């Protein structure tokens, strides 16, 4: 009797199986352009292509099926063609040999390739804004993990327009591991952990907009791990290099792009999180293009 019952239960389990075929709509492959340039920088652009979700992709370094190596990449400055970028096989991108970005200029990157619709993006160089003062106070507090932190006060003057900024604390090793602030002008995305009670931001992801200080002088108080302020030896020159602060004056679409990347990173690997679409501003394609004004200041203890 037990054997008959077991067979009956198994038959019920197998009878509940159904094969469902999902028709995934075909997506036309499009060009993907990624290029962000500060002032006085040689033009460059990464060009790849989108692939259908059902197509297998090799992740071998010898074969990257996303790359587009036969594209025509044209740069226009103030509506005038000024350069055609060349393929750089070492850095797997298109580069200029002599032309650089300038202030008071607008730019268009236009990319065409056989089998693709021409894709393009526009941007213009915002005004240069540099901190008027940076004050560092060493070892002013200890984080919840017992790490000594120093205070970094950054003062700058905002323009009487709607403005957006990206602050980046960096060293030769990359962005600082943890940056804290209690100032609500800093977007609460880009946290190293959503459960971090210290509000530990990645040093590369500090977004600010001027809603509460438009056209005024503003000081933002940051806290960084003191050890991140130590110099790092340059592996080529073997000389110590001090860390630095980058203040990037960016456009709203650049702000929204970085914010979407931060949100994507925050939820990456969380199966319960809402999907995040990374912002694109490329017409007839995907990716992101922007120019921005960059100031760089050395951080000295």
N, C-alpha and C positions, 0 to 999 in steps of 0.2 A: 504494500500500500504506500509506503514512504517513497519507493522508487517511482511509482506512478505520479505521486504528488510533485516530486522534483521535476519530472519530465514536463508536467503540466505548467509549472511555474516558468521553466525555461522557454517553453513554447510561447507563453505570454510575453516574455521579455523580447524575444526575437521578433514577434509579430508586431511590436511597437516601432520597429526601425523603419524609417522612410528615407529614401534618397531624394534630395531636393537639388535641382539644378538651378544655379544662379547665373543669369545672363548679365555679365558685366558689360556696360556700354563701352564701346570703343572710344578711346580718346586719341585725338590727333597729336602726334609728337610736336612739341613746340620748343623754340629756342629759350634758353635760360641765361640771363645776363646778370652778373654780379660785379659791381664796381662802385667803390666809395673813395673819393679823392679829397684830400685837404689841399690847401693852397700850395703853390710852388712844388707840385709833385708831378712826376712823369705820368702820363696817362697809362692805364692798364685796364684790362677787363678779363674776367673769367667767363668763358662761353661753354655751355653744355646744352643738354636737351632733356626734355621730360620723356619718360618711358611709361608704357601701360603697366598697370599694377599686376597684370598677369604674366608679364614678360620676365624671365629669369635674368638676373644680373650677376656678372662675375665681379668679385671684389678683389681680384688679383691686381697687384700694382702694375703688372705688365699689360693689362687689358682693362681700360676703363671705358665702358660702353656709353657713359654719359658725355664724354668729351666730344666737342666739335672742333676739329683741327683745320677745317677748310673754309672757315667763315671769313667774310669781308667785314671788318670792324672799322667804321668811319666815325670820326669825332668832329663835331661842329661847335664852334665858339661864336656866340652872338650871331647865329644863323649862317655862318660861313664855314665851309669845310676847311679844316686846318691840318688834319692828319689821318692816316690810315695805319692802324696798328698791325704789327707783325707777330707771328706765332713764335713763342718762346717755349721750346720743348723741355727745357730744364725746369722752369717754374710753371709749366703747363698753363700758360695764359698768354693773352695778346698784350703787347707793350709798345710804347712809343720810344724812339731813340733820342728825341730832342725836345718835344713839346711838353709844356708844363701848365698846370692850372694857374689862373690869375684871379685877383679880386675884381669886383665889379663886372663880372662876366657870367653869361648863361651858357649852358652846355647841353648838347644832345649826343647820346651814343646810339648809333644805328648799326644793327647787325643783320646781315643776310647770309644765307648758305643754301646750297642746292637741296631742294626738297622741303624747304621751310618757308613760312611766311616771314617777311622782314619784321623784326622786332626792334623797339626803340624805347628810350626813356629820356626825360628832361630833368634838369636841375639848374639852379643858379647859386653863385657863391654868396653866402651871407656875410654880414659884417664881422670883423675881427674883434673879439672880446678877450681881454687878458685880466687875470686877477690883479687887483691893485695892491693886495697884501696877503701874505700867507704866514700865519704864526703857528709854530709847533711847540707844544708843551709836553715834555717827556714824562712818561710814566704817571699819568694823572689818575688812573683807575685800573681795576683788575676785572677781567671778564668773568662770566659765570664758570668758565673752565679754568680759572686761575691764571690766565695769561695777562701780562702787563700790557696796557694800552696807552698810547699817546694821543693827545688831542691835536687836531689839525684844523685851524680856523681859516677858511677861504673867503676872502672879500672881493666882490666884483660889482660893477655898475651895469645894470640892465638897461636896455634901450626902451623908449616909450612905444614899443610895438609888442605884439604877442611873440614871445621868444621861447626857444626850447634848447636844452643843453644836455650834454652827456659828459659826466666827470669820470675819469679813469685814473686810478692809482696804480702805477706800474713800476716794475723793475726788469732787469734782464731775464728774470725767471717767469715773467708774465704778470698778470693782474694780482694785486694783493689778495691774500687768502680770505681776509675778513675785514669789512669796513662797516662801522656802526654809525648811526645818526638818529637823533630824536626829532629832527626837523621834518615836518610833514610835507615840505615841498619836494622831497625825494620820493619818487614812486616806489610803492611797496611791492615791486617785482624784482626778480633777480636775487632773491634770498638764497643763500647756500643751502638752507634747510627750512621748510615751512614750519617746523616745530622749534626753531631756534628762538629762545626768549630774548636773546641779545639783538635780534633783528640783524643778523650777520649777512651783509650784502657781499656779493662778489665784487672785487675791485674794478672790474671792467664794465659794470652795469648800473651806474648811478645816474638815473634819468631825472631831470628837473624841468619844470615849466614855470613861467613867471606870473601865474594867476594872482598871487598874493603880494608880489613886489614889483609889479610892472613899472618900468622907468625909474626904479629906485636903486640905491646901493643895498646890497644884500651880503650878509655873512652867514655861511653854512658851517656848522660845527660837525666835524667828522671825528670818529675814534678809530684808530688803526692799531693792529698788533705792533708793538715797538720793534720786534725783531724784523718786521718788514721794512723798517726805515734804515736798516743797515746796508752798507754798500755791498755789491755783488761783483766778484772778479770776472772780468771779461775773458772768456776762454781764448780769444785771439791775441789780445794785447797783454793779458795777465795783469791789467791795472784795475783797481776798484772803481766801479761806476755806481753813483748814488741813484736812488729811486727818483721818480718824477711824477708830477701830476699833469694830466692832459685835460684841458677844458675845451670841449668841442661845441661850437655854436652850430646847431643843426636845424633843419626844417621840420615841420610837423610830420610829414610823411616818414622822415628818418626816425623821428621820435616814436611814431607808431610801429615802425618796423622793428626797432630795437626792443620795444615793449612786448611785441608779439614773440620775438625770439626768447626774451626773458620768461614769458609765460609758458612757452613751449618747453624750455629747459626745466622750469619749476614742476611741470606735470609729467615730464618724460619718465617712463617706467611705472607710472601709476595707472593701473587698469581701470580704476574707478573715476578717474578725472575726465572732465569734458574735453573733447578734441580741440586743439588750437590750430588755427590757420595762420601761417606766417604771412605777414603783409607783403604784397608785391605791387610795384608801380611801373611795371614794364608793359607797354602796349603790344598786343599780339604775341605775348610770351609770358615768361615768369621771371622772378628774380627781383633785384633791387639796385637802383642807381641813384647816387646822390653826391653832391660836393658839399664840403663843410669847412668852416674856419677853425683852425687848430692853434691853440697856444700851449706851450710846454714849459713847465717850471720845475727846477730841481728841488727836491725835498731834503733839507739839511737839518739834522738834529742840532 
